[in-house]
Amino acid sequence: MTTTLTVLAVLVLTAAPATAGSSGDVGMHDVVARAGALSVVEQQRVLDYWTPRRMAAAVPAGLLGPSGRLARWLGAATGALAGSGVLGSVLAPRPGGGPEPGGGRKALAGRDGEQDGPGTGPETRREREARTTGSGPASGSAGRPAARSTGTRWPAGGAVTRTTGRVFLTMNGVDLVCSASTVRSANRDLVVTAGHCVKDGTGNWAQNWVFVPGYHEGDRPYGVFTARRMFVAAPWSRAADDTHDIGMVALNTSGGRHVADVVGTQEIAFGETGVTHAYGFGFPTDPPYDGERLVYCAGRLKPDPYTGHTQGMGCDMTAGASGGPWLARFDDAAGRGTIVSVSSFKYVGDGHTMYGPYFGRSARELYRRAERA
């Protein structure tokens, strides 16, 4: 493993930065942006696209594995890395340390589900609840939430029930779902999510991107907000670098109101190294969950055993939770905290640990650019 990481470090340090003006990817901490629905006509087209049936049929954007520089180096070295894209993939860890070259990537359930057709239409919410447990394990208490949870329904109220929401998007012709959170910003329009919920690594940008704050069992109590401009860090766009799997989206107003004025926001912090406990929120969609209710994990944070640039939390949430916020210094009564990461990926063979990137200089630059959009 030491050799592998050493080679990876050499690749990172010796990679020549792009020159100014070359596709907007300049330097390690630059930002890549894409316009969303700018005109009133385009905004209405996106809103009309997301019918209740399409929302119900959307499949989760899978939890990524470390499939950027490291995965490509392993693939080149062994020729054994399977898979053709980074969306909805995880990388198998090698026993004793490091990703397993022979394990390759494994697509998560739901990524390649069929679209509408004879006999394959989406289940109604009632049908799905009759078939499954509804939205995963119950918290066991309708009172104050536990400080440790591996994936239970959020039993309380507070701001987090409004600021967290579901994301619906189209990527490579497939309708997908993710999670996201509003964040305090100068433009009062900003949400933070995972990079793979905005852009498919080095591939295509998302289309038809909308945020539904406070989503609950199909209800959209605070409206639907379309994307005005989407942002990812250049290392994510250029190399699908999972340590930069962060996306930010500036939203259009809805009914003339900014999203921050409608549902409020959470704080965000960068460069924090002393965070040891956090609450993670999202709308996991793969079984035993169904994406219809807000779910949370809570517990101690631990370093990723294979890279020092991501962190883990004990969490059973499944695909669909991608992009959900991790909140430190969380007040469970008020439902407010400070976002320090987002749900990004899991390793094959360890479905009980969710990993997310540290918010460092790259994330700070991403935020600064997005809040001015």
N, C-alpha and C positions, 0 to 999 in steps of 0.2 A: 504493500500500500504506500510505503514511503516513496518508492520509486515513481509510482503513478502520480502522486501528488506533486512530486518534484518536477516531473515533466509538465504537468498541468501548469504549475507556477511559471515555468520557463515560457510556455506558450502564451500565458497572459502578459508577462512582462515584456516579451519581445515582439508582440503583435504590433505592427505599425499602425498608428491611428490614421483614419481617413483624412484627406486634405479638406480644407474649407470648401463648402459648397457641394461636396460629394454625397448626395442623397440625404443631407442633413445629419449624418452620423459622424460627428466630430468629437474625438476624445472619449475617454472612458465614462465621463459623467455628463455627457450631453443628453439631450432629450429629443425624441422623435415624435412628431405630431401628425394627426390626420383630421381633416374636417369631417364633421358628422352631418346632421340635418340642419342646414343653415336657413333655408327659405321656409316660409310658412307652408307652402305647398308640400315641400319635402317632409317637414315635421308631421303634417297631417297624414301623409302617405305612410310614414312609419307607424303612427298611432293606429291607423286603420289596419295595418298588417297584423298587429298583435290582437287578433280575436281571442276570446276565451278558449276556443278549440285549439288554436295554435299554441297558446301558452300551456295548455294541458299536455300537448304532444311534445313539447320541447324536452330534449334529453340533457343530462348534466354535462358540462365541460369537465372532463375527468381531472383528477388530482395528478399533477405532474410528478415525474421523478427527475433527478438531476440529469437532464438529457441535453445539456448544452455542450460546452467545451470538453468536459470530462467524458461524456458519453461518446462524442465524436472521436476523441482520441482512442478510447477503448475499442470503438468499432473499427477504426482504421488499423489498430494493432492486432485485432483478433479476427476481424471479418465476421464476427458472430452477433453483432448488435442488430436485433430485429426491429421492424417497424419503419414506417415511412414518414411519420410526422411526430411532432412533440405534443400535440394536443391530446389529452386523455391518456397519458402514458406514465408508467412508473418504472424505475430501474431496480433490478434485484440486487440487494447487498450481498457481498461475499462473506461467508462465515469467517470471522476473525478479522474482518476489516475491509472496507472498500466495496464499491459496486462490483457485481459479478459480471465479468465479460461474457460468459456463456449464457447468462440468464436473459440478457436482452431486455427489451421493453415489453410490457404486457398491457394491452388496452384495458381500461376499466369498463365494467358493465355499463350498458346504456349508451356508450359512445356511438355504436354503429346500428342503433335501433332503426327499424323501418319507419318510413313516413306514412302518412295517411294512404289507405288503399283498401280494397275489399277485405274485410275481416281483420284489418290491422289498425283501425281508428283508435284514438286515445280513450282510455277509460274515463268515465266520469269520476268526480271526487268520491261520490257515494260508493261506486263500484270498487274503487281502489281501497277505500277504508274498510269495506267488507272483506276484501281479500287479504289485507295486511293489518298490522297493528295501528295504522294511521300515520303517525309521524315518529315512530321509534319509541324507545323506552320513556315512560313517564318519570317525572322527577321524584315522585313519591311524596311530595308536599306542595300544598298550594300557598305556603307562606314564604318565608325568606329563603332564597336559593342557597344551596350548599356551596361552600368555598372550594370544594373539589367535585368535579363531575366529568365523566368521560363521554357525555353526549345525551343529555336529557332535554325535554321541552322546558323552555324558560318559564318558570312558574309565577314570575312577578311582572310588574309593569315597568314604568319608568321610561326615560328618554330613549333607551336602546331599542325599544319596540317600535319606535317611530323612525329613528335614524338608520336602522338596519333594514335592508330590503332585498328583494330579488332583482336580478338582472336578466333580461331576455335579449338574445342577440342571434344573429345568423353568421356562421363561420363556415366558409367553404361549402355553402349550400345547405348546411344543416342548422336547424333551429336548436339553440342551446340555452341553458340556464346557469347562472352563477349567483354569487352573493356580493354585497357591497355595503358601504356605510358613507353617510355624509360626513364631511370634515369641515371644521372652521376654516374659512378662506376669505380673502379680500373680495372676491366676486360673488360670494354667497351661493355659488352654483356647483361646488365641487364634491365629488365622491371618490373614494379610494377602493380599489379592488385588486385582483391578481392581474399580472400582465397578460396571462394566457386567456383572460376573459375579455381582452381588448384586441390583442393581436396574436396570431398563431406563430409565435416565435419569429423566425426569419420569413415566414409565409405571409398570408393575407391578413388584412385588418378585418375587424368585425363590421357587420352591416346591421341595420335595423336595431340599433342598440338603445335600450330603454331601461330606466330604473324605476322600480315600484317600491317606494318606501312604505314600511309598515304592512307589507303583504301578510295576509292571514286567510287561509282557506279559500283562496281565489278572490277575496275582496281586495280592492285597491282604494283604501279609505282616504289617501292623500293625493290621489291622482297618479298619472304616469308622466315621467319626464324623459324627453328624448335627449340624445347626446348632441352637443354643439361642437365639441372638439375633444379628441381622444389623445392621450399621451402615454408613452412608455419610455423607459430608459433605453439609451442607445445599445448597451450591452445585451438587453433582451431582444431588441429588434435585429441586431447585427449577428448575434451568436446564440440566441435562445439560452442565455446565461441565467440559470435558475436562481442564482443569488440576487438577481435583479428582477424577479418575477413580480413586478409591481406595476399597476396601471392606475391612472387617474383620468377622470372624465369631467369636463365642464359641461353642465347641463343647460338646456334651454329652459326658460321659465315655463310654468304651466298656469294658464289662466292669468298671466301677467305677474305671477309671484315666483320669487326665487325659492329653491328647495329649502335653503336654510331658514327662510322666513315661515315656511309651512311646517317643517318637522323638527327644526333645530339641528344641531351638529354635535360631533364629538371633537375633543382636542386631538392633536397629533404631535409626536415628538420624534426627534432624530438624534442619533449618536448616543443613545442611552445604553450603558453597559451594566447597570446595576439592577435591572429588572429581573426578578426571580419568580414572580407569580402573575398570571394574567387570566382573563376570561376571553374565550373565543366564541364568536357567534356566527350563525349562518343558517342556510336552508338546505340541508343535505337531502338529496333526492333519491339516491339508490337505496334499496332495502337495507335495514328495516325501516327507513324513513321514506317520506313521500314528498317532501318539499313544501308542505302546506302550512307548517308552523315553525316559529323561530326556535332553534335548538342551541344549546350552549355547552361548552366544555370549560373547565376551570381547574387550574393546578399549577404546579411548579414548571418553570421553563428549564430546559436542559440543552446543552450544545449538541448539534448534529455530530454523530460519531465519525462521519466521513469528510466533513468540511467545516471549517470554522466560521462560515458566512451565513449559515441558517441555524434556526433554533427549533426545538421540538416541544410538544405538549402532549400529554396523555389524552387522546381524543379518538372516539370511534366514529365521528362524523364521516360521511361518505361523499362521493362526488356530488356536486351541486353546492357544497359549502365553500368551494373555491372562491377566494376573494373576500370572505367574511372577515371582519375586523378582530384583532386581538387587542384587548383593552387592559392596560395596567392602571394601578391606583383606582380601581373600579369601585364606585359607590353603588352597591346592589340595591339600595333603597331608591336612589335617584335615577339609577340606570345610566350613569355617566362615568367616563373614564378617559384615558389617553391612549390613542391608537399607536401601537409600537410594531405591529406586523399584520400580515394577512395570511389566511390559510392558503397554502400553495401545493404541497405534495405529500405523498406517503411512499415508503419503500415497500416493495413486494416482500411479503413475509412478515411485515410489521404493520398490520392494519390498525393498531392501537395507538400509534403516534402520528400526530399531524406536525408537519414542518412548515415554517414560514421564514422569509428573509428578514435579516436585520435592516432597520431603516437607518442608513448611513448617509454619506455625502450625495450619492446618486439619487436616493429617495428625496433628499432635501431639495436638490436642483429640480427634480421632477415636480415637486410641490410648488416651488417658487414660480416655475413656468406656468403650471396649470392654473394657479390661483389668479393669475393676471389675464387669463384668456377671456 
